[in-house]
Amino acid sequence: MDGTKRSQINIGSKVLVVQKQHQRTGELTEGVVKRILTNSAQHPHGIKVMLENDIVGRVKEVK
């Protein structure tokens, strides 16, 4: 699943995110969702989340 719909992402979900500084390269970081930061139901670039290691990024894939 892609990460554009908030309903597909839950706290505790394992996801791949792209951090702001890696948007040009597309480098992905794997982690577990600690907080969902985007309030809207969907976002074209991915829902913004905070991982358990405090990394913030937009979800590109839900595992």
PyMOL commands that set and color helices and strands:
alter all, ss='L'
color gray80, all
select helices_A, chain A and resi 6-8+20-22
alter helices_A, ss='H'
color red, helices_A
select strands_A, chain A and resi 14-18+28-36+48-51+56-62
alter strands_A, ss='S'
color yellow, strands_A
deselect
rebuild
show_as cartoon
